[in-house]
Amino acid sequence: MISSPRPVIHWFRRDLRLSDNLALHAAIYTDAPVIPLFIFDPAILKSDRSGAARMAFLLKGLAALDSHLRHYGSRLLIRRGKPFDVLRELILETDASAIYFNRDYSPFAVKRDEAIIQAYSIPVHIYDDALLLPPGKVMTAEDKPYTVYTPFKNNWRKHNKPEISKISIRSDHFHTLEDIAAHDLPILGELGFSDTFDLPDASENVAQHNLASFMERDIYAYSEGRNRLTAQPFAEKRPAGSSYLSPYFRFGILSPRQAYWSARDAFAQAGSEQASESVSTWVDELIWREFYMHIMVHFPHVDKGNFRPQYDGLQWRYAPDELQAWQEGQTGYPVVDAAMRQLCQVGWMPNRARMIVASFLTKDLFIHWQEGERHFMHWLIDGDPAANNGGWQWAAGTGTDAQPYFRIFNPVSQSQKFDPQGDYIRYWLPELRDVPVKFIHVPWQMPSPPKNYPPPMVDHSMARERTLAAFKVLKIEENNL
């Protein structure tokens, strides 16, 4: 009599897809029935960095994954609790022979996973699925991690990239879960979140479709299009400019290998040098994503403070009223306010807008970058700990790259350059919809400024000098040590 093989557990985390999933495919290759598991961790649900928009998008992604699994005669096993306890109970309940999952790179995840690796008597198999090149792969000639992006990028490009993992998935690959207790997928309110959002579809099929359509046309104009201030990023007919794929990367609904090799195909079909450069520019964004994840692994202190400790002495302003005005889109600078209101309504904003509002908070208001980082992580549907941290420290001038602290965005000139007709501003600021183009970027200069829109909360020129002086004081003190 041949006994049935003991099942194995695949723990879904930031890899909500069946295609090109390294840990899942490794589990399938064992020929044991795979238990597809997702755990709602109370520590994450209760964090002030977990917001309703991203949680709503996660739920849509889980629902799509569950539907996909049901096509193969299984379903997504939903459990709630501390992962350490949930996994231990499931092992006892199912007599599972191994656990498979893909690596996460935040200090919280690393600590959690290390405890799980050491806890059980069965093997735990971990894979670097979220990156093309895992931490430790791209190192200097002295075998040290890079701390500046450009040399990291140049080295990264020299390495061979892994191919897409392909497997023909069958129903007998998965456990039917018929004899395993399962919970229904919760709704947003059951997780403690009350807001609702009109979010894009979070299915693997839609992610693949959006990737393909972007590669077919818009990637060839990405160099210029990425700076477009787009009001409706996830409209049924996606506007040109960005790829709008970041939420799918965030939850692993799309893999970096799928994106990279699609871009390689697009590069091969580019019809001009300008088109080729645009494809390369988009790949640079994939490299930025990998760079910041490497930084968080090699220098985990960035999760709680400045990458460069010499900036710990900066005397950031404590200005809660100004912080609140920035959060609510009431600064008096239209492009800043439009972007911040977009964030709170759709959980996303264009990359150019992110740089503008980050510069305004850290350089015009001189409020600590961690306040902005925390706010973004709460609201962004694509909020990624490493990329968000790296971007905010870049804006503040405390981070990895050689971005000089005296680079301070002028919100008016940025607005005039990237939203010349004020379409983005008018969409998100209804109180300015009747303002003529001449004044749309500077409504306070109108003979009769709109009464329901605030004047600028700070003079940019004076704020710039204040910030430069604060950095110079710190550098003088360093030189005198």
C-alpha positions in Angstrom: 0.0 0.0 0.0 1.4 3.4 -1.0 0.9 6.1 1.5 0.0 9.7 0.5 2.9 12.1 0.8 2.8 14.5 3.7 1.8 18.0 2.6 4.0 21.0 2.4 3.0 24.6 3.3 3.5 27.6 1.0 3.2 30.7 3.1 2.1 33.6 0.7 3.3 37.0 1.8 4.4 39.5 -0.8 4.1 37.0 -3.6 0.3 36.9 -4.4 0.6 35.0 -7.7 1.0 31.5 -9.1 3.2 32.3 -12.0 7.0 32.8 -11.6 6.8 32.3 -7.9 10.1 30.7 -6.7 9.1 29.3 -3.4 5.7 28.1 -4.6 7.2 26.4 -7.6 9.9 24.8 -5.4 7.1 23.5 -3.2 5.2 22.1 -6.2 8.3 20.3 -7.4 8.3 18.2 -4.3 5.2 16.4 -5.6 3.6 16.8 -2.2 0.2 18.5 -2.0 0.8 22.2 -1.3 -1.2 24.0 1.3 -1.6 27.6 0.2 -1.6 29.8 3.3 -2.0 33.5 4.1 -1.7 34.8 7.6 -3.2 38.1 8.9 -0.6 39.2 11.5 -2.1 41.4 14.3 1.3 43.2 14.6 0.9 44.5 11.1 -2.8 45.2 11.3 -2.3 47.3 14.4 0.7 49.3 13.1 0.2 53.0 12.3 2.0 52.3 9.1 -0.8 50.0 7.9 -3.5 52.1 6.2 -7.0 51.3 4.8 -6.0 51.9 1.1 -3.2 49.4 1.0 -5.1 46.9 3.1 -8.1 47.2 0.7 -5.8 46.5 -2.2 -4.3 43.6 -0.4 -7.7 42.1 0.1 -8.5 42.5 -3.6 -5.2 40.7 -4.3 -6.0 37.9 -1.9 -9.5 37.5 -3.4 -8.0 37.2 -6.9 -5.5 34.7 -5.7 -8.2 32.6 -3.9 -10.2 32.6 -7.1 -7.2 31.4 -9.1 -6.6 28.6 -6.6 -10.2 27.5 -6.7 -9.7 27.0 -10.5 -7.3 24.2 -9.5 -9.7 22.7 -6.9 -8.1 24.3 -3.9 -8.5 27.7 -2.1 -6.4 30.1 -0.1 -6.2 29.0 3.5 -6.8 32.1 5.6 -5.6 32.2 9.2 -5.2 35.1 11.7 -2.7 35.3 14.5 1.1 35.5 15.1 2.8 33.6 12.3 4.9 31.7 14.7 1.8 30.3 16.4 -0.3 29.8 13.3 2.5 27.8 11.5 3.1 25.6 14.5 -0.6 24.8 14.8 -0.9 24.1 11.1 2.1 21.8 11.2 0.5 19.8 14.0 -2.9 19.8 12.3 -1.8 18.6 8.9 1.5 16.8 9.6 3.2 19.1 7.1 6.7 18.0 6.1 8.1 21.4 5.2 7.5 25.2 4.9 8.2 27.3 1.8 8.1 31.1 1.6 9.8 34.0 -0.2 12.1 36.3 1.7 11.1 39.8 2.9 13.8 42.4 3.7 12.5 44.8 6.3 14.1 44.4 9.8 10.7 43.4 11.2 10.4 40.6 8.6 14.0 39.4 9.0 13.6 39.1 12.8 10.3 37.3 12.4 11.6 34.9 9.8 14.8 34.0 11.7 12.6 33.0 14.7 10.5 30.8 12.4 13.6 29.1 10.8 14.8 28.1 14.2 11.5 27.0 15.7 10.3 23.9 14.0 11.7 20.4 13.5 10.7 20.4 9.8 12.7 22.1 7.0 12.0 25.8 6.2 12.9 26.7 2.6 13.3 30.4 1.8 13.8 32.0 -1.6 14.8 35.4 -2.9 11.8 36.0 -5.1 11.2 39.7 -4.7 14.5 40.8 -6.3 16.4 40.0 -9.4 19.7 40.1 -7.6 19.5 39.3 -3.8 21.5 41.2 -1.1 25.1 40.1 -1.2 25.1 39.6 -5.0 26.0 43.2 -6.0 29.1 44.2 -4.0 32.1 46.4 -4.4 35.6 45.1 -5.3 36.3 45.0 -1.6 33.2 42.8 -1.1 31.3 45.6 0.7 27.8 46.8 0.0 27.4 49.9 -2.2 26.2 53.0 -0.5 25.7 55.1 -3.7 23.2 54.2 -6.4 25.1 54.9 -9.6 28.0 52.5 -9.0 25.5 49.9 -7.7 23.5 50.3 -10.9 26.6 49.9 -13.1 27.6 46.7 -11.3 24.0 45.4 -11.2 23.7 45.7 -15.0 26.8 43.5 -15.5 25.3 40.5 -13.7 23.3 37.8 -15.4 19.6 37.9 -14.4 17.6 34.9 -13.5 15.1 33.6 -16.0 11.3 33.4 -15.4 10.3 30.3 -13.5 7.9 28.4 -15.6 5.7 25.5 -14.6 2.5 24.0 -15.8 0.3 24.1 -12.7 -2.2 21.3 -12.2 -5.0 20.7 -9.8 -3.1 17.8 -8.1 -0.4 20.2 -7.1 -2.5 21.7 -4.3 -4.1 20.4 -1.2 -7.9 20.4 -1.5 -8.2 21.7 2.2 -11.4 19.7 2.6 -10.4 18.5 6.1 -8.7 21.7 7.2 -10.5 24.5 9.0 -10.4 27.7 7.2 -11.7 31.3 7.6 -13.4 33.3 4.9 -11.5 36.2 3.5 -12.4 39.1 5.8 -13.8 42.4 4.6 -12.0 45.7 5.4 -14.1 46.6 8.4 -13.4 43.2 10.1 -9.7 44.1 10.1 -10.4 47.4 11.9 -10.4 49.7 8.9 -13.5 51.7 8.0 -12.5 53.7 4.9 -13.4 52.6 1.4 -11.4 53.3 -1.8 -12.0 52.9 -5.5 -9.0 50.8 -6.2 -7.8 49.0 -9.4 -8.2 45.3 -9.9 -5.5 43.4 -8.1 -5.5 40.2 -10.1 -2.5 38.5 -11.6 -4.1 38.6 -15.1 -4.7 42.4 -14.9 -1.1 42.9 -13.8 0.2 40.9 -16.7 -2.2 42.8 -19.1 -1.0 46.2 -17.8 2.6 45.2 -18.1 2.1 44.0 -21.7 0.2 47.1 -22.7 2.8 49.4 -21.1 5.7 47.6 -22.9 3.8 47.8 -26.2 3.7 51.6 -26.3 4.2 53.9 -23.3 7.6 52.6 -22.2 9.1 54.2 -25.3 8.1 57.6 -24.0 8.8 56.9 -20.3 11.8 59.2 -19.9 9.5 62.2 -20.3 6.1 60.7 -19.4 7.2 59.6 -15.9 7.2 63.2 -14.8 3.6 63.7 -15.9 1.3 64.7 -13.0 -1.5 62.2 -13.6 -4.9 62.8 -11.9 -6.5 59.4 -12.5 -3.7 56.8 -12.5 -6.0 53.8 -12.5 -8.7 54.8 -14.9 -10.0 52.1 -17.2 -8.0 53.6 -20.1 -4.7 54.1 -18.3 -3.2 57.5 -19.0 0.2 57.6 -20.7 3.3 58.3 -18.5 4.0 55.9 -15.7 3.6 52.2 -15.8 1.2 52.2 -12.8 2.6 48.8 -11.8 4.1 49.7 -8.4 1.1 48.3 -6.4 1.5 45.0 -8.2 5.2 44.9 -7.4 4.4 45.8 -3.7 2.4 42.6 -3.2 4.2 40.4 -5.7 1.2 40.2 -8.0 3.9 40.8 -10.6 7.4 39.5 -10.3 10.6 41.6 -11.0 11.7 38.9 -13.5 8.5 39.2 -15.5 9.0 43.0 -15.6 12.7 42.9 -16.4 12.5 40.4 -19.3 9.5 42.2 -20.7 11.6 45.3 -20.7 14.5 43.5 -22.4 12.1 42.4 -25.2 10.8 46.0 -25.5 14.4 47.3 -25.7 15.1 44.8 -28.6 12.1 46.2 -30.5 12.8 49.9 -29.8 12.8 51.9 -33.0 15.1 54.8 -32.0 17.8 55.7 -29.6 15.3 57.9 -27.7 13.0 54.9 -27.3 15.9 52.7 -26.1 16.9 55.3 -23.6 13.3 55.4 -22.2 13.3 51.6 -21.7 16.7 51.8 -20.0 15.3 54.6 -17.7 12.4 52.4 -16.7 14.8 49.5 -15.9 16.7 52.1 -13.7 13.5 52.3 -11.6 13.7 48.5 -11.0 17.3 49.0 -10.0 16.4 51.8 -7.5 13.9 49.3 -6.0 16.6 46.7 -5.6 19.2 49.2 -4.3 17.0 50.3 -1.5 16.1 46.8 -0.4 19.8 46.0 -0.4 20.5 49.0 1.7 17.8 48.0 4.3 19.4 44.6 4.6 23.0 45.8 4.9 22.2 48.9 7.0 19.0 48.0 9.0 19.4 51.2 11.1 17.9 53.2 8.2 14.5 51.8 9.3 14.7 53.9 12.4 17.0 56.8 11.6 19.3 58.6 9.2 21.4 56.5 6.9 24.3 59.0 7.5 24.6 59.4 11.3 26.4 62.7 10.8 22.9 64.2 10.2 21.5 63.1 13.5 22.3 66.5 14.9 20.0 68.3 12.5 17.5 70.4 14.6 14.3 69.6 12.8 11.3 71.9 13.6 8.5 70.6 15.7 5.5 72.2 14.0 2.4 69.9 14.4 0.0 72.5 12.9 2.1 72.9 9.8 2.5 69.1 9.5 -1.2 68.7 9.6 -1.7 71.4 6.9 0.7 69.5 4.7 -1.0 66.2 5.3 -4.4 67.7 4.5 -3.4 69.6 1.4 -3.8 73.1 2.9 -0.3 74.6 2.5 -1.3 77.2 0.0 1.0 75.8 -2.7 -1.4 74.2 -5.3 0.8 71.5 -6.6 1.7 70.3 -3.1 -2.0 70.4 -2.0 -3.2 68.6 -5.1 -0.8 65.8 -4.6 -1.5 65.4 -0.9 -5.3 65.2 -1.5 -4.8 62.7 -4.3 -2.8 60.5 -1.9 -5.6 60.5 0.7 -8.3 59.8 -1.9 -6.7 57.1 -4.2 -3.6 56.0 -2.2 -1.2 57.0 -4.9 0.6 59.9 -6.4 3.0 60.3 -9.4 6.7 60.0 -8.7 7.3 63.7 -9.5 4.6 64.7 -7.1 6.2 62.5 -4.4 9.5 64.4 -4.8 7.8 67.8 -4.7 5.8 67.2 -1.5 8.8 65.5 0.2 11.0 68.4 -0.6 8.4 70.8 0.7 8.0 69.0 4.0 11.7 68.5 4.7 13.2 71.6 3.1 10.5 74.3 3.1 8.9 73.4 6.5 12.1 71.7 7.8 10.0 69.0 9.4 11.6 65.6 10.0 11.5 63.2 7.1 10.2 60.5 9.3 6.9 62.3 9.6 6.5 62.2 5.9 7.7 58.6 5.6 5.2 57.5 8.2 2.3 59.4 6.5 3.2 57.9 3.1 3.4 54.4 4.5 0.0 54.8 6.0 -1.7 55.9 2.8 0.2 54.5 -0.2 -1.2 51.4 -1.8 2.3 50.7 -3.1 4.0 51.7 0.2 7.2 49.6 0.5 9.3 50.0 3.6 12.7 50.1 1.8 11.7 52.3 -1.2 9.7 54.7 0.9 12.5 55.0 3.4 15.1 55.5 0.7 13.0 58.1 -1.2 12.3 60.2 1.9 16.0 60.2 3.0 17.0 61.1 -0.6 14.6 64.1 -0.4 15.8 65.1 3.0 19.5 64.8 2.1 20.2 62.3 4.8 20.3 59.2 2.7 22.6 57.1 0.6 22.9 59.0 -2.6 25.1 62.0 -3.4 22.0 64.2 -3.6 23.3 67.6 -2.2 21.4 69.0 0.7 21.1 72.3 -1.1 19.0 70.8 -3.9 15.6 72.2 -2.8 12.6 72.0 -5.1 10.8 75.2 -5.8 7.1 74.2 -5.7 6.0 77.0 -8.0 8.5 76.3 -10.8 7.9 72.5 -10.4 4.2 73.1 -10.8 4.7 75.4 -13.9 7.0 72.9 -15.5 5.1 69.6 -14.9 1.5 70.9 -14.8 1.7 73.9 -17.2 -2.1 74.3 -17.7 -3.0 73.4 -14.1 -5.1 70.4 -15.1 -3.8 68.3 -12.2 -4.3 71.1 -9.8 -7.8 71.8 -10.9 -8.8 68.1 -10.7 -7.8 67.8 -7.0 -8.5 71.3 -5.8 -12.1 72.2 -6.8 -11.7 75.6 -5.1 -9.2 76.6 -7.8 -11.1 75.3 -10.9 -12.1 78.7 -12.0 -8.6 80.2 -11.6 -7.1 81.2 -14.9 -3.8 79.6 -16.1 -1.9 82.8 -15.4 -2.5 82.4 -11.7 -3.2 78.7 -11.2 0.3 78.1 -9.8 0.3 81.3 -7.7 -3.4 82.1 -6.8 -2.3 84.4 -4.0 -1.1 86.8 -6.7 -4.6 87.3 -8.0 -6.2 90.7 -7.5 -8.9 88.8 -5.5 -7.5 85.5 -4.4 -10.0 82.6 -3.8 -11.4 83.0 -0.3 -11.7 79.3 0.3 -8.1 78.5 -0.4 -5.3 79.4 2.0 -2.4 81.7 1.2 1.1 80.1 1.2 2.0 79.0 4.7 5.7 79.8 4.2 7.8 82.0 1.8 9.8 79.5 -0.2 12.9 81.8 -0.5 13.1 82.4 3.2 12.4 78.7 4.0 15.2 77.7 1.6 17.7 80.0 3.4 16.6 78.6 6.8 17.2 75.0 5.7 20.6 75.8 4.2 21.6 77.6 7.4 20.7 74.6 9.5 22.8 72.2 7.3 25.7 74.6 7.3 25.7 74.9 11.1 25.8 71.1 11.3 28.7 71.0 8.9 30.6 73.7 10.8 30.2 71.7 14.0 31.4 68.5 12.3 34.5 70.3 11.0 35.3 71.6 14.5 35.2 68.1 16.1 
